[in-house]
Amino acid sequence: MTPLIDRRSFLAAAGSLFAASLGARRAFALERADAVFATAYQRRSGQYGVAVLTEAGELVHALDLPDRGHDVTFDPVSRRSVVFARQPGTFMTVFDHAGKQPPITIASIEGRHFYGHGCFSPDGALLYATENDFDAAEGMIGIYDARDHFRRVGEFKTHGVGPHEMLLMGDGRTFAVANGGIETHPDFGRAKLNIATMEPSLVFIDRVSGTLLSHHTLPATLHQLSIRHMAADDKGRLWFGCQYEGAERDRPQLVGYATRDDGLTLLDMPDDVLGGFRNYIGSVASNPDAGLVAVSSPQGNSLVLIDTATRTVREMRNLTEVCGVAPDRGGFLSSTGTGRWLAPQTPEADLPDFVWDNHILRI
């Protein structure tokens, strides 16, 4: 899991140039903040971008993007972040919170597009991104040298179709990858080309060699349950959320957990909670200190907190177009497509000009 840095560590690492570049108002907002977060957005004018905000929803930094972004990853070594284009996007943008360097936009190579997620190696030397070899209909992990202008230096297979979120496990060596199982091709936009033959999986891969360590699938009757997003708890279990591509009237379980050796277990959730998801989980986040996992559904306007020890629902909230979620204090910060920014023990911020995207990263 990516280590978190608190406000004081963030300021010390970024240095005085960062505070000076923000302007007095934004520097003051940062100084008062207990945490800093990054998320992609779309303005009501149509412009896409990525923003750094305090937990109170005060804007610290914003950067325009050429198209819609999705998730953000952070390198605590270089203090740089990368925002990935939403699938089937063909760019990722590296930005420096300290303002010392201009942003770098990297295009996918021919025959590949990004899936919106990635992560750094523990030493910050390499960036990894989930990608699609769309002519072969194979999931790939692209490897980029972060110390050489993010030059692409290799790739390895995800042993599945449609990889979405990837996480680096606590050992610093093992990747977990959610293969959603859905075939796409940029010639057909976001059309799903293989719904009848989907084979979603969750795999564990050696980061250094690319060797497949374990490969887990759901029962054949659930082959249309696309595994998309993940978060690890304090016991090393990987919690995952799914999006169902079958009949709308069906109500499969959508949330589960896995380990490298024990495979996948779907959580048995109450009917009212399950129905509230409308067969779609948009984001998953973990707060290990609180023993909680949060799952959100923008389609169902639902945010649910799960107790990881008892594996039961702790709380269910109704929030219009909620999706972004990140650990904060004893709970979670969340954002919505209507511009709401909600943090524990902090007054809600309403930024109606912003349509917040699916994910929030605490940096």
ROFINU-960596 format. One record per residue: x, y, z of N, C-alpha, C in turn; residue in one letter; chain. Coordinates in steps of 0.02 Angstrom, whole numbers, plus 50000, padded with zeros to 5 digits. Layout:
// ROFINU-960596
REC   n.X   n.Y   n.Z  ca.X  ca.Y  ca.Z   c.X   c.Y   c.Z type mol
REC     X     Y     Z     X     Y     Z     X     Y     Z    A   A
...
***
This chain:
// ROFINU-960596
REC   n.X   n.Y   n.Z  ca.X  ca.Y  ca.Z   c.X   c.Y   c.Z type mol
REC 50042 49941 50000 50000 50000 50000 50044 50062 50000    M   A
REC 50020 50115 49965 50058 50177 49962 50057 50210 50030    T   A
REC 50115 50228 50057 50116 50261 50122 50084 50330 50118    P   A
REC 50050 50350 50173 50020 50415 50177 50070 50463 50209    L   A
REC 50066 50526 50190 50107 50576 50223 50061 50629 50251    I   A
REC 50075 50653 50311 50031 50702 50340 50049 50772 50314    D   A
REC 50011 50822 50337 50019 50890 50312 50089 50915 50323    R   A
REC 50117 50906 50382 50183 50933 50398 50237 50901 50355    R   A
REC 50233 50835 50346 50282 50801 50304 50276 50824 50232    S   A
REC 50214 50834 50210 50203 50856 50141 50235 50925 50130    F   A
REC 50224 50970 50175 50253 51037 50168 50328 51036 50171    L   A
REC 50355 50996 50216 50428 50992 50223 50460 50964 50159    A   A
REC 50427 50914 50130 50454 50883 50070 50448 50929 50010    A   A
REC 50392 50963 50004 50381 51006 49947 50425 51069 49949    A   A
REC 50438 51093 50009 50483 51151 50016 50447 51217 50008    G   A
REC 50483 51270 50021 50454 51337 50021 50431 51358 49952    S   A
REC 50463 51331 49899 50443 51350 49831 50370 51331 49818    L   A
REC 50348 51275 49845 50279 51253 49836 50232 51304 49866    F   A
REC 50243 51323 49929 50200 51370 49962 50200 51437 49926    A   A
REC 50258 51458 49902 50263 51522 49867 50224 51520 49802    A   A
REC 50226 51463 49768 50193 51458 49703 50117 51456 49708    S   A
REC 50091 51439 49766 50020 51432 49774 49984 51498 49779    L   A
REC 50017 51550 49802 49983 51611 49820 49961 51608 49892    G   A
REC 49951 51665 49922 49939 51668 49994 49877 51630 50015    A   A
REC 49823 51638 49977 49760 51606 49998 49765 51530 49997    R   A
REC 49793 51503 49943 49797 51431 49938 49850 51402 49986    R   A
REC 49904 51438 49996 49954 51415 50044 49925 51413 50114    A   A
REC 49883 51462 50131 49851 51463 50196 49803 51404 50204    F   A
REC 49767 51388 50150 49722 51330 50152 49761 51266 50164    A   A
REC 49818 51260 50132 49860 51200 50141 49887 51196 50212    L   A
REC 49907 51253 50238 49935 51255 50306 49884 51231 50358    E   A
REC 49821 51247 50346 49769 51228 50394 49744 51157 50384    R   A
REC 49765 51125 50329 49737 51059 50312 49771 51003 50351    A   A
REC 49732 50954 50369 49759 50894 50401 49777 50840 50350    D   A
REC 49751 50847 50289 49764 50798 50237 49756 50831 50169    A   A
REC 49788 50802 50118 49785 50828 50050 49764 50770 50004    V   A
REC 49722 50786 49955 49694 50735 49911 49699 50757 49838    F   A
REC 49701 50708 49793 49702 50723 49721 49646 50685 49687    A   A
REC 49615 50717 49638 49560 50685 49602 49552 50717 49534    T   A
REC 49529 50678 49485 49512 50705 49420 49443 50737 49422    A   A
REC 49429 50780 49374 49365 50814 49372 49348 50836 49301    Y   A
REC 49285 50856 49293 49263 50893 49234 49227 50955 49258    Q   A
REC 49243 51012 49229 49207 51073 49245 49141 51075 49205    R   A
REC 49094 51115 49228 49030 51121 49193 49039 51148 49123    R   A
REC 49094 51184 49111 49109 51209 49044 49131 51154 48997    S   A
REC 49148 51095 49025 49171 51039 48984 49245 51025 48989    G   A
REC 49284 51071 49019 49356 51062 49025 49372 51007 49077    Q   A
REC 49418 50962 49058 49440 50910 49104 49503 50932 49141    Y   A
REC 49514 50903 49200 49574 50921 49237 49585 50875 49296    G   A
REC 49637 50889 49335 49652 50854 49397 49666 50907 49449    V   A
REC 49643 50895 49511 49649 50945 49564 49680 50914 49626    A   A
REC 49713 50957 49664 49737 50941 49732 49696 50985 49779    V   A
REC 49664 50953 49829 49621 50988 49875 49637 50969 49947    L   A
REC 49618 51012 49993 49620 50995 50064 49557 50954 50080    T   A
REC 49556 50925 50140 49497 50887 50159 49435 50931 50166    E   A
REC 49446 50996 50176 49390 51042 50180 49365 51063 50111    A   A
REC 49395 51038 50058 49374 51054 49991 49403 51118 49964    G   A
REC 49456 51143 49995 49489 51204 49970 49539 51185 49916    E   A
REC 49533 51217 49859 49575 51200 49801 49646 51226 49811    L   A
REC 49694 51180 49809 49765 51196 49816 49798 51204 49749    V   A
REC 49781 51160 49701 49813 51161 49636 49767 51127 49586    H   A
REC 49765 51152 49525 49725 51121 49472 49764 51123 49407    A   A
REC 49755 51071 49367 49791 51064 49304 49743 51040 49251    L   A
REC 49742 51074 49193 49700 51052 49138 49727 50988 49107    D   A
REC 49681 50946 49083 49699 50884 49049 49669 50885 48979    L   A
REC 49699 50848 48932 49674 50848 48863 49608 50811 48855    P   A
REC 49592 50767 48903 49529 50729 48901 49514 50706 48972    D   A
REC 49466 50663 48980 49444 50642 49046 49496 50599 49081    R   A
REC 49512 50617 49143 49556 50576 49184 49516 50526 49225    G   A
REC 49552 50481 49258 49518 50430 49298 49549 50427 49367    H   A
REC 49600 50386 49376 49631 50379 49442 49699 50415 49444    D   A
REC 49724 50425 49505 49787 50458 49516 49831 50413 49560    V   A
REC 49896 50410 49545 49943 50376 49589 49998 50425 49609    T   A
REC 50029 50412 49666 50077 50459 49695 50142 50423 49712    F   A
REC 50197 50456 49696 50263 50430 49713 50291 50470 49772    D   A
REC 50294 50442 49832 50318 50479 49890 50393 50494 49887    P   A
REC 50429 50463 49842 50501 50475 49835 50513 50540 49798    V   A
REC 50483 50547 49738 50493 50607 49698 50442 50661 49712    S   A
REC 50389 50643 49749 50334 50689 49763 50296 50708 49700    R   A
REC 50294 50663 49652 50256 50675 49591 50196 50628 49588    R   A
REC 50144 50651 49555 50085 50610 49544 50076 50598 49469    S   A
REC 50037 50547 49453 50019 50533 49384 49943 50523 49382    V   A
REC 49910 50558 49337 49840 50547 49324 49833 50510 49258    V   A
REC 49793 50458 49257 49785 50415 49199 49720 50431 49163    F   A
REC 49722 50429 49097 49661 50440 49058 49611 50384 49071    A   A
REC 49549 50402 49068 49495 50352 49073 49498 50306 49011    R   A
REC 49488 50243 49022 49487 50194 48967 49432 50212 48916    Q   A
REC 49448 50213 48851 49509 50192 48817 49555 50251 48801    P   A
REC 49573 50290 48850 49615 50348 48838 49687 50330 48821    G   A
REC 49722 50377 48792 49790 50363 48767 49842 50410 48797    T   A
REC 49829 50439 48856 49878 50482 48887 49880 50471 48962    F   A
REC 49937 50487 48991 49942 50496 49063 49985 50558 49075    M   A
REC 49969 50595 49128 50003 50658 49141 50036 50656 49209    T   A
REC 50101 50671 49209 50141 50675 49270 50141 50747 49293    V   A
REC 50124 50759 49356 50124 50828 49380 50158 50831 49449    F   A
REC 50190 50888 49459 50232 50899 49519 50196 50948 49564    D   A
REC 50178 50926 49624 50141 50970 49669 50181 51031 49690    H   A
REC 50247 51024 49688 50289 51079 49711 50297 51134 49658    A   A
REC 50274 51122 49598 50279 51172 49546 50350 51183 49520    G   A
REC 50395 51137 49535 50464 51144 49513 50473 51126 49440    K   A
REC 50430 51082 49415 50437 51058 49346 50369 51063 49311    Q   A
REC 50368 51076 49246 50305 51076 49210 50278 51005 49204    P   A
REC 50212 50997 49195 50184 50930 49186 50211 50897 49124    P   A
REC 50212 50830 49126 50234 50790 49070 50175 50746 49048    I   A
REC 50157 50749 48985 50104 50707 48959 50135 50653 48915    T   A
REC 50118 50590 48931 50147 50532 48897 50092 50497 48858    I   A
REC 50103 50484 48794 50055 50450 48752 50067 50374 48755    A   A
REC 50013 50336 48751 50020 50264 48746 50052 50247 48679    S   A
REC 50086 50190 48677 50118 50169 48614 50065 50142 48566    I   A
REC 50084 50134 48504 50038 50108 48455 50014 50038 48475    E   A
REC 49950 50027 48468 49921 49962 48486 49902 49954 48558    G   A
REC 49908 50008 48598 49891 50005 48669 49848 50065 48688    R   A
REC 49807 50057 48738 49777 50114 48772 49777 50100 48847    H   A
REC 49767 50152 48886 49768 50146 48959 49699 50128 48986    F   A
REC 49700 50099 49045 49637 50081 49079 49623 50124 49140    Y   A
REC 49663 50177 49151 49646 50225 49203 49679 50214 49270    G   A
REC 49723 50163 49276 49754 50148 49341 49828 50130 49333    H   A
REC 49865 50137 49387 49935 50118 49388 49965 50131 49456    G   A
REC 50029 50116 49463 50064 50129 49527 50139 50131 49515    C   A
REC 50174 50159 49564 50247 50163 49563 50278 50103 49599    F   A
REC 50341 50089 49582 50381 50042 49621 50398 50075 49688    S   A
REC 50416 50037 49739 50429 50067 49805 50483 50120 49804    P   A
REC 50533 50113 49760 50587 50163 49758 50572 50220 49709    D   A
REC 50514 50219 49678 50495 50272 49632 50529 50269 49564    G   A
REC 50569 50218 49551 50607 50214 49488 50563 50196 49429    A   A
REC 50511 50157 49441 50470 50132 49386 50397 50149 49398    L   A
REC 50362 50164 49345 50290 50173 49345 50259 50116 49305    L   A
REC 50205 50088 49332 50170 50033 49299 50099 50056 49283    Y   A
REC 50073 50037 49225 50006 50057 49205 49968 49999 49174    A   A
REC 49905 49992 49191 49864 49941 49158 49847 49965 49087    T   A
REC 49857 49919 49039 49849 49937 48969 49813 49881 48931    E   A
REC 49789 49898 48872 49755 49850 48829 49795 49841 48765    N   A
REC 49815 49779 48751 49840 49760 48685 49777 49743 48645    D   A
REC 49747 49795 48613 49678 49787 48590 49672 49742 48529    F   A
REC 49723 49735 48488 49717 49690 48431 49721 49617 48453    D   A
REC 49759 49604 48505 49764 49535 48531 49713 49522 48586    A   A
REC 49677 49575 48609 49628 49569 48664 49661 49539 48725    A   A
REC 49719 49567 48744 49756 49544 48802 49771 49603 48849    E   A
REC 49764 49591 48914 49783 49641 48962 49859 49643 48971    G   A
REC 49886 49703 48979 49958 49712 48988 49971 49761 49045    M   A
REC 50030 49755 49075 50058 49805 49120 50116 49838 49084    I   A
REC 50108 49903 49068 50163 49940 49038 50210 49965 49092    G   A
REC 50275 49963 49077 50327 49983 49125 50363 50044 49098    I   A
REC 50369 50096 49141 50398 50160 49121 50453 50180 49170    Y   A
REC 50508 50204 49141 50566 50225 49182 50554 50296 49206    D   A
REC 50536 50304 49270 50519 50369 49297 50580 50415 49304    A   A
REC 50640 50387 49299 50701 50426 49304 50731 50444 49236    R   A
REC 50696 50424 49183 50717 50439 49115 50658 50464 49075    D   A
REC 50626 50517 49100 50571 50550 49065 50513 50502 49050    H   A
REC 50505 50451 49092 50451 50402 49086 50453 50366 49019    F   A
REC 50512 50350 48999 50522 50309 48938 50494 50239 48950    R   A
REC 50457 50214 48902 50428 50147 48909 50483 50095 48899    R   A
REC 50493 50052 48948 50549 50005 48947 50527 49932 48945    V   A
REC 50463 49919 48946 50442 49849 48943 50369 49840 48960    G   A
REC 50347 49778 48962 50279 49761 48979 50276 49688 48997    E   A
REC 50223 49668 49032 50208 49598 49042 50133 49588 49045    F   A
REC 50111 49527 49034 50040 49511 49030 50007 49512 49098    K   A
REC 49942 49528 49098 49902 49522 49159 49865 49455 49162    T   A
REC 49873 49414 49111 49842 49348 49109 49767 49353 49114    H   A
REC 49740 49401 49077 49669 49411 49074 49652 49466 49025    G   A
REC 49588 49481 49020 49562 49531 48974 49536 49591 49014    V   A
REC 49549 49650 48990 49521 49710 49020 49546 49725 49090    G   A
REC 49611 49728 49102 49635 49744 49169 49614 49815 49188    P   A
REC 49594 49823 49250 49573 49889 49273 49620 49911 49330    H   A
REC 49598 49907 49391 49642 49932 49445 49697 49881 49460    E   A
REC 49756 49908 49477 49811 49867 49500 49837 49898 49565    M   A
REC 49858 49855 49612 49885 49878 49676 49951 49843 49689    L   A
REC 49997 49878 49722 50058 49847 49747 50045 49825 49819    L   A
REC 50054 49761 49832 50041 49735 49899 50096 49756 49948    M   A
REC 50085 49741 50011 50129 49765 50064 50200 49739 50061    G   A
REC 50212 49684 50025 50280 49658 50019 50323 49697 49970    D   A
REC 50292 49744 49933 50328 49784 49885 50348 49747 49822    G   A
REC 50328 49685 49817 50350 49642 49762 50291 49614 49721    R   A
REC 50232 49610 49752 50176 49576 49721 50123 49626 49698    T   A
REC 50103 49620 49635 50047 49658 49609 49984 49617 49614    F   A
REC 49930 49651 49632 49863 49623 49622 49831 49661 49565    A   A
REC 49800 49625 49519 49770 49656 49460 49700 49629 49451    V   A
REC 49652 49675 49443 49583 49655 49429 49573 49655 49354    A   A
REC 49567 49595 49326 49551 49587 49255 49475 49587 49248    N   A
REC 49448 49642 49222 49375 49648 49219 49342 49598 49171    G   A
REC 49381 49571 49124 49355 49520 49079 49320 49547 49018    G   A
REC 49317 49613 49011 49279 49643 48956 49326 49664 48899    I   A
REC 49313 49639 48839 49354 49657 48781 49329 49722 48751    E   A
REC 49375 49768 48738 49359 49831 48705 49410 49843 48650    T   A
REC 49393 49887 48604 49439 49907 48550 49424 49980 48534    H   A
REC 49475 50022 48527 49462 50093 48515 49422 50108 48452    P   A
REC 49422 50062 48404 49381 50072 48344 49306 50073 48361    D   A
REC 49290 50045 48420 49220 50041 48442 49207 50080 48506    F   A
REC 49251 50128 48521 49241 50169 48580 49242 50128 48644    G   A
REC 49190 50138 48685 49185 50101 48749 49138 50041 48743    R   A
REC 49122 50020 48682 49077 49963 48673 49109 49900 48702    A   A
REC 49068 49859 48734 49090 49796 48765 49077 49740 48715    K   A
REC 49132 49708 48693 49129 49665 48634 49120 49591 48649    L   A
REC 49123 49571 48712 49122 49499 48727 49079 49482 48788    N   A
REC 49024 49516 48797 48983 49506 48857 48964 49433 48866    I   A
REC 48951 49398 48812 48929 49328 48817 48984 49281 48838    A   A
REC 49047 49302 48828 49103 49257 48843 49152 49286 48893    T   A
REC 49131 49334 48933 49175 49365 48983 49207 49314 49029    M   A
REC 49270 49328 49050 49304 49286 49099 49344 49331 49146    E   A
REC 49310 49364 49193 49346 49407 49240 49390 49367 49287    P   A
REC 49442 49399 49312 49487 49364 49359 49522 49415 49403    S   A
REC 49549 49391 49457 49593 49431 49500 49658 49392 49506    L   A
REC 49713 49425 49487 49777 49390 49483 49829 49424 49527    V   A
REC 49878 49384 49547 49936 49409 49583 49997 49395 49540    F   A
REC 50038 49446 49530 50094 49443 49483 50157 49469 49516    I   A
REC 50213 49436 49504 50277 49460 49529 50297 49524 49491    D   A
REC 50308 49577 49529 50323 49642 49498 50387 49642 49458    R   A
REC 50437 49605 49480 50503 49606 49448 50506 49562 49386    V   A
REC 50481 49502 49392 50487 49454 49336 50426 49452 49291    S   A
REC 50369 49476 49316 50307 49470 49278 50275 49401 49283    G   A
REC 50301 49359 49326 50276 49290 49334 50208 49290 49367    T   A
REC 50162 49250 49340 50097 49241 49371 50104 49199 49434    L   A
REC 50082 49227 49491 50088 49191 49555 50024 49154 49573    L   A
REC 49967 49183 49558 49903 49149 49568 49850 49183 49526    S   A
REC 49799 49145 49509 49747 49167 49463 49680 49142 49490    H   A
REC 49636 49190 49506 49572 49172 49538 49514 49196 49495    H   A
REC 49464 49153 49488 49404 49171 49450 49342 49156 49492    T   A
REC 49287 49186 49472 49223 49174 49503 49190 49111 49471    L   A
REC 49138 49085 49502 49103 49028 49471 49078 49046 49401    P   A
REC 49072 48996 49359 49053 49006 49289 48986 49042 49284    A   A
REC 48941 49032 49331 48876 49065 49329 48881 49140 49340    T   A
REC 48939 49163 49364 48950 49234 49376 49002 49264 49327    L   A
REC 49007 49235 49268 49060 49257 49222 49048 49327 49196    H   A
REC 48988 49356 49207 48975 49424 49185 48983 49475 49243    Q   A
REC 49014 49452 49297 49027 49496 49355 49098 49522 49349    L   A
REC 49104 49582 49322 49169 49611 49306 49203 49638 49369    S   A
REC 49261 49612 49386 49300 49634 49444 49339 49697 49424    I   A
REC 49330 49753 49460 49357 49816 49435 49403 49851 49485    R   A
REC 49381 49860 49547 49418 49902 49594 49434 49864 49658    H   A
REC 49489 49885 49692 49515 49847 49749 49545 49893 49801    M   A
REC 49551 49867 49862 49587 49901 49916 49606 49848 49967    A   A
REC 49664 49856 49998 49689 49807 50046 49675 49829 50117    A   A
REC 49657 49781 50161 49645 49797 50231 49707 49782 50273    D   A
REC 49701 49789 50339 49760 49781 50382 49780 49708 50391    D   A
REC 49740 49661 50367 49757 49590 50372 49786 49563 50307    K   A
REC 49796 49607 50259 49823 49585 50195 49771 49557 50147    G   A
REC 49708 49561 50167 49655 49540 50122 49641 49595 50071    R   A
REC 49624 49574 50011 49610 49620 49957 49535 49622 49946    L   A
REC 49505 49679 49960 49433 49688 49950 49421 49714 49879    W   A
REC 49370 49685 49846 49358 49704 49777 49284 49719 49766    F   A
REC 49272 49762 49716 49203 49779 49697 49193 49763 49623    G   A
REC 49131 49745 49606 49116 49721 49538 49062 49763 49505    C   A
REC 49058 49755 49439 49005 49784 49399 48974 49728 49357    Q   A
REC 48909 49720 49362 48875 49663 49332 48850 49681 49262    Y   A
REC 48866 49638 49213 48848 49649 49144 48790 49605 49121    E   A
REC 48759 49570 49168 48703 49527 49151 48637 49564 49154    G   A
REC 48582 49527 49162 48515 49556 49162 48506 49604 49221    A   A
REC 48472 49659 49209 48461 49709 49261 48423 49681 49321    E   A
REC 48379 49633 49309 48339 49605 49363 48379 49560 49410    R   A
REC 48438 49537 49387 48480 49495 49429 48508 49536 49487    D   A
REC 48523 49502 49542 48553 49536 49600 48611 49494 49628    R   A
REC 48666 49488 49589 48724 49452 49615 48758 49493 49669    P   A
REC 48794 49460 49714 48836 49495 49762 48890 49532 49723    Q   A
REC 48908 49591 49746 48954 49634 49708 49020 49649 49743    L   A
REC 49024 49631 49807 49084 49647 49847 49112 49583 49877    V   A
REC 49178 49578 49878 49209 49519 49908 49280 49534 49929    G   A
REC 49314 49481 49950 49384 49488 49970 49423 49427 49947    Y   A
REC 49489 49436 49944 49532 49383 49917 49600 49386 49950    A   A
REC 49635 49331 49947 49706 49329 49963 49741 49292 49906    T   A
REC 49806 49298 49906 49843 49264 49853 49832 49189 49853    R   A
REC 49825 49159 49911 49821 49086 49915 49750 49059 49921    D   A
REC 49703 49101 49946 49637 49074 49962 49582 49090 49911    D   A
REC 49597 49127 49860 49548 49140 49809 49497 49192 49829    G   A
REC 49439 49192 49795 49389 49244 49801 49330 49222 49845    L   A
REC 49308 49267 49888 49249 49255 49929 49202 49315 49921    T   A
REC 49141 49303 49899 49092 49357 49893 49057 49368 49959    L   A
REC 49047 49431 49977 49016 49448 50040 48940 49446 50032    L   A
REC 48907 49413 50079 48834 49408 50077 48805 49471 50108    D   A
REC 48779 49515 50066 48754 49579 50090 48677 49580 50090    M   A
REC 48647 49617 50136 48573 49620 50140 48543 49644 50074    P   A
REC 48481 49623 50061 48449 49639 49998 48441 49714 49987    D   A
REC 48425 49752 50040 48416 49823 50031 48481 49858 50013    D   A
REC 48536 49834 50042 48602 49862 50026 48621 49844 49954    V   A
REC 48613 49780 49938 48632 49756 49872 48591 49791 49818    L   A
REC 48527 49797 49829 48483 49829 49780 48502 49901 49769    G   A
REC 48528 49934 49821 48547 50003 49815 48607 50016 49770    G   A
REC 48645 49964 49755 48703 49972 49711 48684 49974 49637    F   A
REC 48627 49948 49621 48605 49943 49551 48658 49908 49508    R   A
REC 48686 49855 49536 48734 49811 49501 48798 49846 49480    N   A
REC 48818 49898 49518 48877 49936 49498 48914 49963 49559    Y   A
REC 48977 49941 49567 49022 49970 49617 49072 50013 49580    I   A
REC 49077 50077 49598 49120 50123 49562 49188 50133 49592    G   A
REC 49194 50123 49658 49258 50134 49691 49260 50095 49757    S   A
REC 49321 50076 49777 49332 50040 49840 49391 50073 49875    V   A
REC 49384 50085 49940 49439 50114 49979 49441 50081 50047    A   A
REC 49501 50080 50077 49512 50049 50141 49539 50099 50191    S   A
REC 49514 50095 50253 49542 50133 50308 49564 50082 50360    N   A
REC 49626 50057 50355 49648 50003 50400 49646 50023 50474    P   A
REC 49661 50085 50489 49660 50106 50559 49591 50101 50590    D   A
REC 49540 50112 50549 49471 50109 50573 49440 50039 50564    A   A
REC 49476 49995 50528 49449 49929 50515 49389 49930 50468    G   A
REC 49390 49976 50421 49333 49985 50376 49354 49984 50303    L   A
REC 49308 49961 50261 49313 49968 50189 49251 50004 50165    V   A
REC 49260 50050 50118 49203 50086 50089 49195 50066 50016    A   A
REC 49133 50057 49994 49117 50044 49924 49063 50093 49903    V   A
REC 49068 50119 49842 49021 50169 49819 48989 50149 49754    S   A
REC 48929 50176 49743 48893 50163 49681 48861 50228 49657    S   A
REC 48889 50260 49605 48857 50321 49579 48790 50307 49546    P   A
REC 48782 50247 49517 48718 50229 49487 48664 50220 49540    Q   A
REC 48684 50194 49597 48635 50183 49650 48634 50237 49703    G   A
REC 48677 50289 49695 48680 50344 49744 48693 50317 49814    N   A
REC 48740 50270 49819 48748 50233 49881 48821 50228 49901    S   A
REC 48835 50242 49965 48901 50232 49995 48892 50186 50055    L   A
REC 48929 50131 50056 48921 50081 50109 48988 50068 50143    V   A
REC 48987 50067 50209 49047 50053 50249 49041 49982 50276    L   A
REC 49096 49944 50269 49098 49874 50289 49150 49865 50344    I   A
REC 49130 49831 50398 49176 49814 50452 49218 49754 50429    D   A
REC 49283 49763 50423 49324 49709 50395 49334 49651 50443    T   A
REC 49326 49663 50508 49334 49609 50557 49274 49563 50557    A   A
REC 49214 49592 50555 49153 49551 50557 49126 49536 50488    T   A
REC 49152 49572 50438 49130 49566 50369 49055 49578 50363    R   A
REC 49033 49630 50397 48963 49650 50395 48958 49724 50379    T   A
REC 48900 49745 50355 48888 49815 50339 48883 49856 50403    V   A
REC 48923 49908 50409 48922 49952 50466 48873 50010 50455    R   A
REC 48873 50037 50394 48832 50096 50381 48817 50101 50306    E   A
REC 48759 50129 50290 48740 50142 50221 48717 50215 50215    M   A
REC 48744 50252 50167 48726 50321 50157 48698 50331 50087    R   A
REC 48649 50374 50081 48620 50392 50016 48648 50458 49994    N   A
REC 48690 50459 49942 48722 50519 49916 48718 50520 49840    L   A
REC 48687 50570 49812 48677 50573 49740 48744 50573 49703    T   A
REC 48751 50525 49657 48810 50518 49613 48875 50513 49652    E   A
REC 48874 50481 49709 48935 50471 49748 48979 50419 49714    V   A
REC 49044 50432 49712 49090 50382 49685 49159 50387 49718    C   A
REC 49190 50446 49715 49256 50454 49744 49256 50442 49819    G   A
REC 49305 50405 49844 49309 50390 49915 49382 50377 49933    V   A
REC 49403 50402 49992 49472 50394 50015 49472 50394 50091    A   A
REC 49520 50359 50123 49523 50358 50196 49538 50427 50224    P   A
REC 49505 50444 50279 49516 50508 50312 49494 50503 50384    D   A
REC 49539 50518 50431 49525 50513 50503 49498 50444 50519    R   A
REC 49441 50441 50554 49412 50376 50572 49363 50350 50522    G   A
REC 49360 50381 50463 49312 50360 50413 49337 50373 50343    G   A
REC 49295 50405 50302 49311 50415 50232 49288 50484 50208    F   A
REC 49329 50513 50165 49309 50571 50126 49276 50545 50062    L   A
REC 49223 50579 50041 49189 50558 49979 49173 50619 49936    S   A
REC 49164 50606 49871 49147 50659 49824 49092 50635 49779    S   A
REC 49058 50683 49747 49001 50665 49705 49005 50700 49637    T   A
REC 48966 50676 49591 48962 50707 49525 48923 50773 49525    G   A
REC 48895 50791 49583 48860 50855 49589 48903 50909 49621    T   A
REC 48967 50892 49636 49013 50941 49663 49021 50940 49738    G   A
REC 48989 50893 49772 48995 50890 49845 49060 50858 49865    R   A
REC 49088 50882 49920 49152 50858 49947 49142 50850 50022    W   A
REC 49139 50786 50046 49119 50773 50114 49173 50736 50152    L   A
REC 49195 50766 50207 49248 50736 50248 49224 50730 50320    A   A
REC 49247 50679 50356 49228 50671 50426 49249 50731 50468    P   A
REC 49206 50751 50514 49221 50804 50563 49239 50871 50529    Q   A
REC 49217 50879 50467 49232 50940 50429 49169 50963 50394    T   A
REC 49153 51028 50395 49093 51051 50358 49097 51032 50285    P   A
REC 49040 51012 50258 49037 50993 50187 49054 51053 50142    E   A
REC 49092 51039 50088 49106 51089 50037 49065 51074 49976    A   A
REC 49038 51126 49946 48998 51119 49885 49032 51160 49830    D   A
REC 49058 51124 49780 49091 51156 49723 49053 51138 49660    L   A
REC 48997 51170 49647 48952 51149 49593 48981 51154 49523    P   A
REC 49036 51191 49515 49067 51196 49449 49106 51133 49431    D   A
REC 49118 51088 49481 49159 51029 49471 49116 50965 49472    F   A
REC 49125 50924 49422 49099 50856 49422 49157 50811 49442    V   A
REC 49159 50790 49505 49216 50750 49528 49213 50681 49497    W   A
REC 49271 50655 49477 49274 50590 49443 49273 50533 49493    D   A
REC 49285 50473 49469 49271 50412 49508 49314 50402 49570    N   A
REC 49375 50429 49571 49423 50409 49623 49455 50469 49656    H   A
REC 49473 50460 49720 49511 50509 49759 49573 50473 49786    I   A
REC 49629 50506 49782 49691 50480 49812 49712 50524 49870    L   A
REC 49722 50495 49928 49751 50532 49984 49827 50530 49976    R   A
REC 49858 50589 49973 49930 50592 49964 49964 50623 50025    I   A
***
